[in-house]
Amino acid sequence: MRRLLLILAAAFLFSPLFSAPESTDPDFSGAWVLDKDRSFSNPAGLEQTLTIFHGGDALKLEAKLKTAAQGEQLVDEAWTLDGQEREYVPGGSAPGTKAKGKAYWLAGRRAIVIDDERTTPGQKGPVTQHTTRKLALSPDGTTLTVDYYFDTPRGQFESKRVFVRRAGAVPDAPGAHSSA
């Protein structure tokens, strides 16, 4: 009997060692500000802030961009990280623009990939641009790196935007809005 009690006590004490590990998925939620010095291949004079709401496989992005050529633009996107392609109406695009895209975790759930394709009416016919974005957090969660890969009629190019977390800024929960 005493031996059984010792075994049960040991099992109780060591059970946390054998329990399922807690989720280690990165949480991208936060208010982010572009670090121009660590970013490259972006439009001249780019200024950008980004607010992300992230919970499980739901991701909502709200961005404010400003460039010398295009002025200020607002972007409001919502994604489900399930890899399913969906059609959506892209904010800030030319009238008649059609878009489809998908978002998913990179293998090992270390980063998020957003793949989208936009087709805009043009003078010589439709113009299609394919964009892939990879969002990755630094191990300490203070730096967000977004790698962009563009495939346009004018060619292919890449850019990198590095953001730092705005101290003390925790976004409110997103509303029930979905762009994708």
C-alpha positions in Angstrom: 0.0 0.0 0.0 2.8 2.3 0.9 4.5 1.5 -2.3 1.3 2.3 -4.3 1.1 5.7 -2.6 4.7 6.5 -3.4 4.1 5.6 -7.1 0.9 7.7 -7.2 2.7 10.6 -5.6 5.6 10.4 -8.0 3.2 10.2 -10.9 1.4 13.3 -9.7 4.6 15.2 -9.2 6.1 14.3 -12.6 2.9 14.5 -14.7 3.7 18.1 -15.9 6.8 16.7 -17.5 4.7 14.4 -19.7 1.8 16.6 -20.4 1.1 18.1 -23.9 3.3 21.1 -24.5 1.7 24.6 -24.5 1.2 26.2 -27.9 4.4 27.9 -29.1 2.8 29.6 -32.1 4.0 33.2 -32.5 1.4 35.9 -31.7 1.7 38.7 -34.3 -0.8 41.0 -32.5 0.4 44.5 -31.9 1.0 47.9 -33.2 4.1 48.1 -35.4 6.1 51.0 -36.9 8.4 50.7 -40.0 12.1 50.8 -39.2 13.3 52.5 -42.4 17.0 51.9 -41.6 16.6 48.1 -41.7 14.1 47.9 -44.6 15.1 48.0 -48.3 13.8 48.1 -51.8 10.6 50.1 -50.9 9.0 53.1 -52.5 10.7 56.4 -52.0 9.7 58.1 -48.7 7.7 55.1 -47.5 6.2 55.6 -44.0 4.1 52.7 -42.6 2.3 51.7 -39.5 0.7 48.3 -39.1 -1.8 47.0 -36.5 -2.3 43.3 -36.3 -4.9 41.3 -34.5 -4.0 37.6 -34.3 -5.8 34.8 -32.6 -5.3 31.2 -33.6 -5.9 31.0 -37.4 -7.5 34.4 -37.7 -5.4 37.3 -38.8 -6.5 40.9 -39.3 -4.1 43.6 -40.7 -4.7 47.3 -40.7 -2.0 49.4 -42.3 -1.5 53.0 -43.1 1.1 53.7 -45.8 2.3 57.0 -47.2 4.6 57.5 -50.2 5.6 60.6 -52.1 4.1 59.2 -55.3 0.8 57.8 -54.1 0.1 59.8 -50.9 -1.7 58.0 -48.0 -3.3 54.6 -48.4 -5.3 52.6 -45.9 -5.3 48.8 -46.0 -7.7 46.6 -44.1 -7.4 42.8 -44.6 -8.6 39.8 -42.8 -7.3 36.3 -43.4 -7.9 32.8 -42.2 -4.7 30.8 -42.0 -6.1 27.6 -43.6 -4.5 27.8 -47.0 -7.9 28.0 -48.7 -8.1 30.5 -51.7 -10.9 33.1 -51.4 -12.0 35.9 -53.6 -12.1 39.4 -52.0 -12.4 43.1 -52.7 -9.1 44.7 -52.0 -9.2 48.0 -50.2 -7.4 51.0 -51.8 -7.4 49.5 -55.3 -8.7 50.8 -58.5 -12.4 50.3 -59.3 -13.0 46.9 -61.0 -10.0 45.3 -59.3 -10.6 41.6 -58.6 -8.5 39.7 -56.1 -8.1 36.2 -54.7 -5.7 35.0 -52.1 -4.9 32.6 -49.4 -3.0 32.7 -46.1 -1.3 29.9 -44.2 1.4 29.0 -41.7 4.8 28.2 -43.0 6.0 24.7 -42.0 6.6 24.5 -38.3 4.2 27.4 -37.8 7.3 29.8 -37.6 5.9 32.4 -40.0 2.8 33.3 -42.0 2.6 33.4 -45.8 0.0 35.5 -47.6 -0.3 34.9 -51.3 -2.6 37.1 -53.4 -3.3 37.9 -57.0 -5.0 41.1 -58.1 -6.3 41.8 -61.6 -6.9 45.5 -62.5 -8.6 46.7 -65.7 -6.0 48.5 -67.9 -6.0 50.5 -71.1 -4.5 47.5 -73.0 -6.4 44.8 -71.1 -6.3 43.4 -67.6 -3.1 43.8 -65.6 -2.3 41.0 -63.0 0.1 41.3 -60.1 1.0 38.4 -57.8 2.3 39.2 -54.4 3.6 36.9 -51.7 4.3 38.2 -48.2 6.1 36.3 -45.5 5.6 37.6 -41.9 8.0 36.5 -39.3 8.6 37.5 -35.7 11.9 37.7 -33.9 12.3 35.2 -31.1 11.7 38.0 -28.5 8.6 39.2 -30.3 9.8 42.8 -30.7 10.6 42.8 -34.4 8.3 41.9 -37.3 9.9 41.2 -40.7 7.7 41.2 -43.8 9.4 39.9 -47.0 7.6 40.9 -50.2 7.9 39.0 -53.5 6.2 40.8 -56.4 5.5 39.4 -59.9 4.2 42.1 -62.1 4.0 42.9 -65.9 7.1 45.1 -65.3 9.1 42.2 -63.8 9.8 40.5 -60.5 11.3 42.2 -57.5 11.6 41.8 -53.7 11.5 44.1 -50.8 11.8 43.8 -47.1 10.0 45.8 -44.4 11.2 45.6 -40.8 8.8 46.8 -38.1 9.4 47.4 -34.4 6.7 46.9 -31.9 5.2 50.2 -30.6 5.8 50.0 -26.8 2.7 49.7 -24.7 0.3 49.6 -27.7 -2.0 46.6 -27.5 -4.7 46.6 -30.2 -8.4 46.2 -29.3 -10.1 43.1 -30.6 -11.0 43.3 -34.3 -14.6 43.8 -35.4 -16.4 41.2 -37.5 -14.9 42.3 -40.9 -13.3 40.2 -43.5 -11.6 41.2 -46.8 -10.5 37.7 -47.5 
